[in-house]
Amino acid sequence: DNAIKYSPSEEIISIKSRLLDKKQFMILIINETDEPIKTETKNLMKRFTRGNNFKGVVGTGLGLAIVSEAVNALGGDFKLKKKKGKQICAVLLLPLF
């Protein structure tokens, strides 16, 4: 939802998934932003924290914190990474039961 919510309509958002092994599944969400995110990615997963690109977008700063806590509760891992250029990559690693 955040990749769509905080991106202009003409931006490309890629969603990829793959089975890493018999125990883990990975989901990648990659989007190219018009302006780089100045907030540290680890801080974006804290409650009530929003990036610098939120002007005009309704939100509470809880979304990524909820995702992080839900994935952790399932025994997985959630990370946000700044990649080359202006890319942001959300990585979800989920265990297979």
Salt bridges, closest charged atoms under 4 A:
GLU69 OE2 - ARG47 NH2 3.03
ASP77 OD2 - LYS79 NZ 3.38
